[in-house]
Amino acid sequence: MITLSTAANMETRGEIAIILVDNPPVNAINVEVRKGIMEGLNAVSKDDSVKAVIIACAGRTFLAGADITEFGKEPQHPGLDLIFDLIENYRKPVIAAIHGSALGGGLETAMICHYRVAVPTATFGQPEVNLGLIPGIGGTQRLPRIIGVQKAIEMCAGGKQINAREALENGLIDAISEENLLDGATAFAKKLVHENHPLIKIRDKNDKIEEARNKPEIFAEARKAFARSDRGFDAPQAAIDAIETGVKKGIEVGLKNEREIFRKLIQGSQSAAMRYIFFAERECTKIPGLASDTPRVPVNKIGIVGAGTMGTGIAMSCANAGIPVTIMEINQKLLEKGLETCRENYKNSALKGRITHDEAEKRLSLINGTISLNDFADVDMVVEAVFENKNLKKEIFAKLDKICKDSVILATNTSALNITEIALATKRPESVIGLHFFSPANVMRLLEIVRTEKTADDIIATSISFGKRIKKIPVLVRECHGFVGNRMLFQRVNENKQMLLEGSTPQQIDKVLYDFGFPMGPFAVLDLVGLDVGWDKAASKGETLRDVLCEAGRFGQKTNAGYYDYKPGNRTPIPSQYVQEKINELAAKNNIKQRLISDEEILERSLYSVINEGAKILDEGIAIRPGDIDVIWVNGYGWPRYRGGPMFYADSIGLKKILDKIKAFEKTHGNTWRPSALLEKLVNEGKEFKDLHDRHG
Ligand SMILES: NC(=O)c1ccc[n+]([C@@H]2O[C@H](COP(=O)([O-])OP(=O)(O)OC[C@H]3O[C@@H](n4cnc5c(N)ncnc54)[C@H](O)[C@@H]3O)[C@@H](O)[C@H]2O)c1
């Protein structure tokens, strides 16, 4: 074994050399990896007894991509392009031996090799788009030349990953090694040498792209589809451009163009935002003051109270991660209805090919039902998801306290109720925590974890681990009305409703926020959720627009009328004359003079109200860091990822500009616009949100 660099060594098995990269945790291609590969290839060049070289990795995966901590820094020798030239023009076969995943620069490195062998569990992808980028070193050029344009677009523009079987079928790999990978790759390499196989350069392959040369509409259609699914997001369009150029103008022009596009994207604001969120999502589970060796309570069995919208979604999230759950309902009929929701959902997933029928069955078999809380005596965690009613929740927690074992975690999915108060219904408030899932709970990745002053460290640590285990993004927050996400959202909703009275329309406000990048406008969302959710008919005094609309039976899409009108069976919102009249009446009643409101004002009031509240939340220590707030908004509230979340966005606009506007709004609109003291402090000190450190404690 020869040491090639601090991240690679080389072993020789007869006439085959194996360069083994070892750069934990994911074998990111940093300068030491590049040095190692170069040293290895240079050594083998001089050794006539070695006839072929395998590039493989130690640890859990093949090269997982470029080292993103090197992004934006001075390039270090040797660059990847140099290594690629060396491999592509090497005089002896170079074979990539792949386990784990070959992603991004990892897949590009595999494709520059003459041949590829992988284990059956390997996966392949160009996920650069998730960082607002495109592949930077040939992915958009070589991938279509191997697997065809359509599939290359899916992988480069859509970030789709494929498994080893698909990769073999499409020619992305040449063999699957069922045995030990290094043994299999060595045998493969020997065969190549003895049978005198050619040194294949993918750049020379044209058969797979021929079809697209004659069918330019492939690109136009793809552009349209991505413009729909990833509105406002540049990277998927750029990936399609890069592929098209290479297909039409040849690989040399294609590679140069790809490099140019990559350079532009990496310097742009969208990629900066995406990389920021990528790191923020990793950072948010690091909790200051919570020792890393805090014991975790084993969670192997879960009880869920309530088989409604949220209860069933949470149950499926657990079952998807292989954790058995029991759902409790008030009667058999409602229980059966909830279980049927899960059954239908899995059936549809299997029909759409997202999971196999066997997998669907397996997951469903993990979800059981009961109509007695007594069945929760041996569960490790309970998630309560009954109606949003404080007394009902307290009653349930008091019962759970009597039934459950000492080590149980008692969680509530309340959206806004006081968890401390619910916890006091038990004799063990330290075991109580908020697990705030988002709807649909089996799909949405955000999990706001709400600690009270009393919640014990092991309960917090276990909840975070549990969140990760069920593939959520857990963000720990402290208690306040609406927690972090909803508290900020309430500000925007109020502002949006106020702007209606001042002269705007639901359709104008929706369009401004949709164009900003939210998947739906706020009024379209309210119509979807239902105006009646949380509305109390008995308490309604017809003073707000919502009261007026609900009193008229306009509950949203479900009644074909809400802030908009709907044709039966059609979800397209139609501006409503009725709603406009009611808005005008309310404005007159409240002496609000209506005026034309500009799109700019709508955007500023909608976003700055959120940012101001976010700053207050940080100041109060409710959220640990600005990045946590951004993770919450990107993953739970539709804030476009390529804009980084409200706090990141605020920095990019400039805090002084935002504060000046907030102060101006305070003058015209009063106390709801009281500027956050933290925001003022940051502006006075010439700082930004990104300069703040952890503020929990
Ligand atoms: N729907 C959302 O978007 C959303 C998002 C986050 C949090 N939440 C919160 O989740 C909770 C549940 O909301 P949902 O939308 O699923 O409501 P839902 O009305 O769909 O479901 C509630 C279920 O609880 C059942 N239930 C009522 N009393 C019960 C009892 N004593 N024992 C067992 N089951 C009982 C009901 O029969 C019903 O099936 C609420 O606290 C809500 O605020 C909802």
The ligand as an ORCA input file, in Angstrom:
! r2SCAN-3c Opt
* xyz 0 1
  N     -54.570     20.760      9.692
  C     -53.467     21.448      9.744
  O     -53.033     22.046      8.768
  C     -52.661     21.468     11.023
  C     -51.295     21.776     10.944
  C     -50.532     21.744     12.113
  C     -51.137     21.439     13.317
  N     -52.478     21.170     13.363
  C     -53.043     20.832     14.666
  O     -53.219     19.427     14.697
  C     -54.342     19.116     15.508
  C     -55.301     18.262     14.698
  O     -55.683     18.954     13.552
  P     -56.389     18.220     12.319
  O     -56.383     19.196     11.205
  O     -55.805     16.892     12.129
  O     -57.873     18.075     12.853
  P     -58.988     17.029     12.395
  O     -60.281     17.620     12.764
  O     -58.769     16.610     10.985
  O     -58.697     15.756     13.294
  C     -58.872     15.710     14.667
  C     -59.270     14.305     15.020
  O     -59.207     14.133     16.425
  C     -60.259     13.266     16.792
  N     -60.558     13.404     18.217
  C     -61.242     14.391     18.831
  N     -61.313     14.145     20.155
  C     -60.668     12.992     20.368
  C     -60.412     12.220     21.529
  N     -60.845     12.590     22.719
  N     -59.705     11.082     21.385
  C     -59.283     10.676     20.174
  N     -59.500     11.373     19.046
  C     -60.178     12.532     19.141
  C     -61.393     13.684     15.902
  O     -62.385     12.675     15.823
  C     -60.692     13.943     14.598
  O     -60.661     12.803     13.774
  C     -54.912     20.437     15.968
  O     -54.375     20.733     17.226
  C     -54.413     21.409     14.934
  O     -54.330     22.716     15.403
  C     -53.233     21.164     12.235
*
